């Protein structure tokens, strides 16, 4: 079942935009139409809004919603009650709405308890740690003077991000992060302070392509990944750096904005260490 869910999620992420739009419309329109015929326009409109919201968050998979939802028992109960109420309103239209509502509350509360137990398997802290394994962790700037750049102090950056430098030349350095769900996740950053990709110039601009290709190939070979996601943001640390994330079929990465599955377990320290050593060996020839 878990494998089928991963395959469905992977297919869902590759679904063309046209089919995503169609899938977003089918359920709300269908449910709203049927509820309208049984209960009138007010409940029909409510059904369209409810199932439209459900379709949006589960088709597009909004990571902020999923992270917020995790562990919210009241929200689970509310959504479960509504999920039960509309089908019952179609099937039991001979009952008064208050009776249908009472039945929905009872059944929805039981359903919510089951969903809460299933979704709390990854605790909130663990889910947050997994989500941070691809993106840079939040930077506490309280101890940094204005204008200070953490990546311009690579030893401090290595301690902060719990990473190991595996290769560098006169313009670039590559470090492998030793925690999180993705073994082999790495940072490629310029040694000179360059705030954003749009500011890239000089020898870094001339060497970026070959260096990025070489680093990405090393990460892919070291981890046995099918491909390596390359992302660049600059919101948290305004020093040019690329996030290299090896991707395996059925692994913790799902693509898109969220990238790491909320329920992805952390990779073992041994896996992180082996990936870092393999990348270093491929790039420098050292064990």
C-alpha positions in Angstrom: 0.0 0.0 0.0 2.8 2.4 0.9 4.5 1.7 -2.5 1.2 2.4 -4.3 0.8 5.7 -2.5 4.3 6.7 -3.4 3.7 5.8 -7.1 0.4 7.7 -7.1 2.2 10.8 -5.5 4.9 10.6 -8.2 2.3 10.4 -11.0 0.4 13.2 -9.4 3.5 15.4 -9.4 4.0 14.7 -13.1 0.4 15.3 -14.0 0.0 17.9 -16.8 -1.5 21.2 -15.7 -4.6 20.6 -17.8 -5.4 17.3 -16.1 -4.7 18.9 -12.7 -7.3 21.6 -13.5 -9.8 19.0 -14.7 -9.3 16.9 -11.6 -9.8 20.0 -9.4 -13.2 20.7 -11.0 -14.7 17.2 -11.3 -15.3 16.3 -7.6 -16.6 19.7 -6.4 -18.9 20.1 -9.4 -20.2 16.6 -9.1 -20.8 16.6 -5.4 -22.2 20.2 -5.4 -24.7 19.2 -8.2 -26.0 16.1 -6.4 -26.3 17.9 -3.0 -28.1 20.8 -4.7 -30.7 18.4 -6.2 -31.3 16.9 -2.7 -31.0 19.8 -0.4 -31.1 23.0 -2.3 -28.7 25.7 -3.5 -27.3 26.7 -0.1 -25.9 23.3 0.8 -25.0 22.7 -2.9 -22.8 25.8 -2.8 -21.3 24.7 0.5 -20.5 21.3 -1.0 -18.7 23.0 -4.0 -16.6 25.1 -1.6 -15.7 22.2 0.7 -14.8 19.7 -2.0 -13.0 22.4 -4.0 -10.8 23.1 -1.0 -10.2 19.4 -0.5 -9.3 18.8 -4.1 -7.0 21.8 -4.2 -4.9 20.8 -1.1 -4.7 17.2 -2.0 -4.0 17.6 -5.7 -1.6 20.4 -5.5 -0.3 19.2 -2.0 0.2 22.5 -0.3 3.1 21.9 2.1 2.3 24.8 4.5 -1.3 23.3 4.9 0.0 19.8 5.6 2.6 21.0 8.1 -0.1 23.1 9.9 -2.7 20.4 9.8 -0.4 17.8 11.4 -1.6 17.2 14.9 -4.6 19.6 14.8 -7.3 17.4 16.3 -10.0 20.1 16.1 -9.4 20.6 12.4 -9.4 16.9 11.8 -12.8 16.6 13.5 -14.3 19.5 11.6 -13.1 18.2 8.2 -14.2 14.6 9.0 -17.7 15.8 10.1 -18.1 17.7 6.8 -16.8 14.8 4.8 -19.5 12.6 6.3 -22.3 15.2 6.3 -22.5 15.8 2.5 -22.8 12.2 1.5 -25.4 11.6 4.2 -27.3 14.6 3.0 -27.6 13.0 -0.4 -28.4 9.5 0.9 -30.8 10.4 3.8 -32.7 13.4 2.4 -35.8 12.2 4.2 -34.2 13.1 7.5 -34.1 16.6 9.0 -30.8 18.4 8.6 -30.2 18.5 12.3 -30.6 14.7 12.4 -28.1 14.3 9.6 -25.8 16.7 11.4 -26.0 14.7 14.6 -25.1 11.5 12.8 -22.3 13.2 11.0 -20.8 14.5 14.3 -20.8 11.0 15.8 -19.4 9.3 12.7 -16.9 12.1 11.9 -15.5 12.1 15.5 -14.7 8.4 15.2 -13.2 8.9 11.8 -11.1 11.9 13.0 -9.6 9.8 15.8 -8.4 7.3 13.2 -7.0 10.0 11.0 -5.2 11.8 13.9 -3.6 8.5 15.0 -2.4 7.8 11.4 -1.1 11.3 10.8 0.7 11.7 14.1 3.1 8.9 13.3 5.7 11.5 12.3 5.7 13.9 15.2 5.6 17.6 14.5 9.3 18.1 15.4 10.4 15.2 13.2 8.3 16.4 10.3 9.9 19.8 10.6 13.3 18.3 10.7 12.7 16.3 7.6 11.3 19.3 5.8 14.4 21.3 6.6 16.7 18.5 5.3 16.5 19.9 1.8 16.0 23.6 2.4 18.4 25.6 4.5 17.5 25.5 8.2 16.2 28.8 9.8 19.1 31.1 10.5 19.2 32.7 13.9 20.6 36.2 13.2 20.4 37.4 16.8 24.2 36.9 17.2 25.2 38.3 13.8 26.0 41.9 13.2 24.2 43.6 10.4 25.6 42.7 7.0 27.4 39.6 8.4 27.4 36.6 6.1 27.5 33.1 7.6 28.8 31.5 4.3 31.7 33.9 4.3 32.8 32.1 7.5 32.8 28.5 6.2 33.9 26.9 9.4 31.0 28.5 11.3 28.7 27.5 8.4 29.8 23.9 8.6 29.0 23.7 12.3 25.7 25.5 11.9 24.4 23.3 9.0 26.1 20.2 10.4 28.0 19.6 7.2 31.4 18.5 5.9 33.4 20.2 3.2 34.4 17.6 0.6 35.9 19.7 -2.2 36.9 23.2 -3.1 38.9 25.2 -5.6 39.8 28.8 -5.9 36.2 29.9 -6.6 33.8 27.2 -5.3 33.4 24.8 -2.4 31.1 21.8 -1.9 29.9 20.6 1.5 27.7 17.6 2.3 25.1 17.9 5.0 25.2 15.1 7.6 21.7 15.1 8.9 18.1 15.0 7.6 16.2 12.6 5.3 18.4 12.9 2.2 21.8 11.3 2.5 24.2 13.1 0.1 22.4 16.4 0.2 25.0 19.1 -0.5 25.7 22.8 -0.8 27.7 24.3 -3.6 28.6 27.9 -2.8 30.9 30.6 -4.1 34.0 31.3 -2.0 33.7 35.0 -2.9 30.6 36.8 -1.5 28.1 37.0 -4.3 24.6 37.8 -3.0 22.4 36.3 -5.8 22.6 34.5 -9.1 21.8 37.8 -10.9 25.1 39.2 -9.4 27.2 36.4 -10.7 30.2 37.7 -12.6 34.0 37.2 -13.1 35.6 33.8 -12.9 32.6 32.3 -11.0 30.4 33.1 -14.0 32.9 31.4 -16.3 33.3 28.3 -14.2 29.8 27.7 -12.8 28.6 25.4 -15.5 31.5 22.9 -15.4 31.7 23.0 -11.6 27.9 22.5 -11.1 27.9 19.6 -13.6 30.9 17.9 -12.0 29.5 18.3 -8.4 26.0 17.1 -9.5 27.5 14.1 -11.3 29.5 13.2 -8.2 26.5 13.4 -5.9 24.5 11.3 -8.2 27.1 8.6 -8.6 28.0 8.6 -4.9 24.4 8.1 -3.8 23.2 5.9 -6.7 20.4 8.5 -7.4 18.4 8.6 -10.7 18.8 12.4 -10.7 19.8 15.3 -8.6 17.5 18.3 -7.9 19.4 21.6 -8.0 17.7 24.6 -6.3 18.8 28.1 -5.6 16.8 30.5 -3.4 18.8 33.1 -1.4 16.0 34.0 1.0 17.6 32.8 4.2 21.3 33.2 3.4 22.1 35.9 0.8 25.2 34.3 -0.5 25.0 32.4 -3.7 24.7 28.7 -3.0 23.0 25.8 -4.8 21.2 22.9 -3.0 22.0 19.6 -4.5 19.5 16.9 -3.5 19.9 13.3 -4.8 16.5 11.8 -5.8 15.6 8.1 -5.7 12.3 6.5 -6.9 10.2 6.1 -3.8 12.6 8.1 -1.7 12.0 11.1 0.6 11.9 13.6 -2.2 8.7 14.2 -4.2 9.5 17.3 -6.2 7.7 20.6 -6.1 7.8 23.2 -3.4 7.6 20.8 -0.5 10.4 18.4 -1.8 10.7 16.2 1.3 7.7 14.0 2.3 6.5 15.0 5.8 6.7 11.4 6.9 10.2 10.8 5.6 12.5 9.3 8.3 16.0 10.7 8.9 18.8 8.9 7.1 21.2 7.1 9.4 24.5 8.8 10.4 26.3 6.0 8.6 24.5 6.7 5.4 25.3 10.4 5.6 28.9 9.7 6.3 29.2 7.1 3.5 27.7 9.6 1.0 30.0 12.4 2.1 33.1 10.2 1.8 32.0 8.9 -1.6 31.5 12.4 -3.0 34.9 13.5 -1.6 36.5 10.4 -3.2 35.0 11.1 -6.6 36.0 14.7 -6.6 39.4 14.5 -5.1 40.5 10.9 -5.3 40.9 10.8 -1.5 39.2 8.1 0.8 
